[in-house]
């Protein structure tokens, strides 16, 4: 946690870093290999970018998970990967507390969240991407190891 707070990565997802982490976990180089990997990103646009970066890895099946999907598409994230492939679920915070993906053994958290903030002195609201609060990070980390 402290290391990530000291790094100034900006409020954007580093897709090459996520790809490298997923490759290491899926390849067994990092603890957590052997089960599904859950990747948290702040929004649908980032899900698409991370999916594109990761889906070319060998023996990896990448599945998006967000609130705008149909129930049928969301259900795919809860099924095992075919054969010996590693399932990688790229999700928004919908997977933070509301669902449990049973075979997740590793979590890659980009440390960002998206939320609505009110403009000072007006009724206007805007969507912003911010660093994740510590309690939310702990909640996300707890998504692994629930096999």
C-alpha positions, -999 to 999 in steps of 0.1 A, spaced: 0 0 0 27 26 10 47 18 -21 18 25 -44 10 57 -26 45 70 -31 45 62 -68 30 89 -89 14 69 -117 -13 95 -124 -50 87 -126 -47 63 -155 -43 26 -160 -8 14 -171 -18 -14 -195 17 -26 -201 23 -30 -164 -10 -49 -159 -1 -71 -189 33 -79 -173 17 -87 -139 -9 -110 -154 17 -127 -175 38 -133 -144 9 -146 -123 -5 -168 -151 30 -182 -159 35 -191 -122 63 -166 -116 42 -148 -89 23 -164 -61 -14 -169 -70 -8 -188 -102 -31 -217 -109 -64 -199 -103 -83 -170 -119 -69 -135 -118 -92 -105 -110 -80 -71 -124 -97 -40 -111 -99 -9 -133 -120 22 -129 -143 20 -159 -155 3 -191 -130 22 -213 -102 9 -192 -117 -27 -193 -115 -25 -230 -79 -13 -231 -67 -38 -205 -86 -66 -223 -68 -57 -256 -34 -57 -238 -39 -90 -221 -59 -112 -245 -28 -118 -267 -10 -136 -239 -8 -174 -244 -32 -197 -225 -52 -168 -211 -90 -162 -214 -100 -126 -207 -135 -118 -196 -149 -83 -189 -172 -77 -159 -192 -45 -154 -227 -33 -147 -237 -24 -182 -234 -60 -194 -262 -84 -199 -267 -111 -172 -256 -137 -197 -223 -119 -204 -217 -113 -167 -223 -150 -160 -193 -160 -181 -170 -145 -155 -182 -171 -130 -175 -202 -152 -141 -220 -152 -117 -213 -181 -115 -240 -208 -87 -265 -206 -55 -253 -189 -61 -216 -197 -60 -190 -170 -92 -170 -166 -86 -132 -163 -116 -112 -152 -112 -74 -159 -137 -56 -137 -149 -23 -124 -158 -20 -87 -189 -41 -94 -167 -70 -83 -154 -52 -52 -182 -62 -28 -213 -73 -46 -200 -105 -62 -176 -133 -55 -158 -151 -83 -151 -184 -67 -118 -194 -84 -99 -161 -80 -65 -166 -64 -48 -133 -74 -59 -97 -76 -43 -70 -97 -56 -36 -86 -49 -5 -106 -56 15 -74 -81 38 -91 -119 43 -88 -144 65 -106 -171 85 -89 -194 115 -92 -184 147 -75 -204 179 -71 -189 211 -84 -185 238 -57 -214 262 -55 -235 246 -82 -257 216 -89 -233 204 -116 -217 170 -112 -189 154 -130 -173 119 -132 -137 118 -120 -110 91 -116 -92 92 -83 -68 71 -62 -85 44 -43 -92 47 -6 -74 23 17 -105 5 29 -116 -1 -7 -81 -14 -15 -84 -39 14 -118 -50 2 -105 -56 -33 -75 -75 -20 -99 -97 -1 -114 -110 -33 -86 -135 -37 -82 -167 -19 -119 -174 -16 -117 -207 -34 
